[in-house]
């Protein structure tokens, strides 16, 4: 037997016989189960029952359709069920790990996974359930990774990722002049514990003392100097260090600076009188002359200059 479709009229050919049969194609009903049959068509007068997909329910009491003269009678409509749920809610730092759909039937479950660096909080679940048209409370994803801690005057091995996994332990090394208050710190649920600090050592020294007429050389500025640190001074121009045993350096010892140098004005100038010579005659002791101007009362306009040699 051969068959072909001509509109809504099915032409059936038997050997020696050709006749027309009125038929209907399977109806297309949104959100309903597939209604196709084995033959791919329905004879005139055929009645089918419609089944809505999960999460949907027929509108009204009509759940059947009849093929009449190549057309279906009024088709059922599948609407969203009142007990079904829509799209699941978004959860910060979490992703849904199942296929996307618009409608979820009652009692459906949706599973979440926290993003890298986050973990489900204590007492929280990774799934939500559709109940009476509402989703149950979803998971809470807390940051389990830790960002690099800020430890003043302290150092540690930095992570190439820019963050540290939960349970990671770092060891703190303080800068010279400081000592740690605690050594190791652990990342726990996004928080470093215990708190670690680098405090100034009791044997360290603060800023070196200022010395009159002297400047510190070969030393950058710093607030704390570790024990046994040395600071070097230089006297300003025109000044020199007092005493042969005086030093130009001070040392930090047990939290205190040793005594520093004293800079005094340089008085080592040559004050001897150089001999004066002229025409092969050398004068070592030149005479001193003192001149006194005397006013002459007897002769107006006249004055006398009197010299005294010494």
C-alpha positions, 0 to 999 in steps of 0.5 A, spaced: 500 500 500 502 507 498 500 513 501 501 520 500 498 527 503 494 532 499 492 537 504 487 534 509 485 529 504 489 522 504 489 519 498 490 511 499 491 507 493 490 499 493 491 495 487 486 497 482 482 501 487 484 509 489 479 512 494 480 519 498 480 518 506 479 525 510 484 525 516 487 530 521 495 531 522 497 530 529 495 537 533 501 542 535 499 544 543 504 548 547 506 545 553 503 538 551 506 531 550 507 529 543 500 526 540 503 523 534 501 516 532 504 510 529 501 512 522 503 519 523 495 521 521 488 520 524 482 518 521 476 522 521 472 521 527 478 520 531 479 522 538 485 523 542 486 525 549 491 531 551 496 530 557 500 536 559 507 536 561 510 536 568 509 543 571 503 545 566 495 543 567 489 543 562 485 549 562 478 547 564 475 540 563 477 539 556 482 534 555 480 531 548 480 533 541 476 530 535 478 530 528 472 532 524 472 533 516 480 534 517 480 539 522 480 538 530 475 540 534 477 545 540 484 543 542 485 543 550 490 549 553 496 547 557 497 553 562 502 553 568 500 549 574 499 553 580 503 549 584 509 549 579 515 554 580 518 559 575 526 560 574 530 558 580 533 564 584 540 567 583 545 565 589 551 570 590 557 566 588 553 560 586 551 556 579 546 552 578 548 545 575 542 542 571 539 544 564 535 550 564 527 550 564 522 556 565 517 551 569 519 546 574 513 542 577 512 541 584 517 537 588 522 539 583 529 540 586 535 545 583 542 543 585 547 549 586 555 549 586 559 554 590 564 558 585 571 557 586 574 560 593 567 559 596 564 554 600 556 552 603 555 556 609 554 551 616 547 549 616 546 551 609 544 546 603 546 546 596 539 544 593 532 548 593 525 545 592 519 547 589 513 547 594 506 550 592 509 554 587 515 557 591 522 555 592 525 553 599 531 557 601 537 557 597 544 555 599 549 561 602 556 561 599 561 564 604 568 566 601 573 560 604 579 563 600 583 569 604 586 575 601 593 576 602 593 579 609 596 586 611 601 585 616 605 592 618 613 591 618 612 583 616 613 579 610 611 572 608 611 568 601 605 571 597 601 566 593 601 567 585 594 566 585 593 573 589 589 569 594 589 563 599 585 557 600 581 555 606 586 551 611 592 555 608 598 556 613 603 562 612 609 563 616 610 571 618 617 574 618 618 580 621 623 586 619 629 587 622 628 591 629 621 588 630 619 581 633 613 577 631 607 576 636 605 569 634 608 566 628 603 562 623 597 564 621 591 560 618 586 561 613 579 559 616 573 561 612 575 567 609 579 570 615 586 569 618 587 566 625 590 568 629 591 575 629 599 576 628 603 583 628 610 585 628 612 589 634 618 593 635 623 589 639 625 591 646 632 591 644 631 596 638 633 603 638 628 609 635 631 615 631 638 616 632 640 623 637 641 629 633 648 632 634 650 639 634 654 641 628 654 634 625 650 630 620 648 623 619 651 620 613 650 614 608 644 612 612 637 612 609 631 614 614 628 609 618 624 609 624 627 603 628 634 600 628 635 593 630 640 592 635 648 593 634 646 598 628 651 603 627 650 610 625 655 615 622 656 622 623 660 627 619 662 634 622 659 640 618 664 645 614 669 649 619 668 644 625 672 638 627 671 632 632 673 633 639 679 629 642 683 624 639 679 618 642 672 621 640 668 617 634 664 619 629 659 613 630 654 611 635 651 604 636 644 601 638 645 597 644 640 594 648 635 599 646 639 605 647 644 609 643 652 609 645 655 616 646 656 620 640 661 625 637 662 632 639 663 637 633 667 644 635 669 649 631 676 648 628 681 653 631 687 650 627 689 657 623 696 660 622 696 666 626 704 668 625 706 674 622 710 674 615 716 678 614 715 684 610 721 685 605 723 691 600 729 692 596 733 686 599 731 689 606 727 685 611 723 688 616 721 684 622 718 689 627 715 695 623 715 701 628 708 703 630 706 711 628 700 714 632 698 721 629 694 726 633 690 732 630 691 738 634 687 744 633 691 751 633 686 756 637 691 762 636 691 761 628 685 760 625 684 755 620 691 752 622 692 745 625 698 741 627 699 734 626 703 730 632 706 723 631 708 719 636 713 713 635 712 706 639 
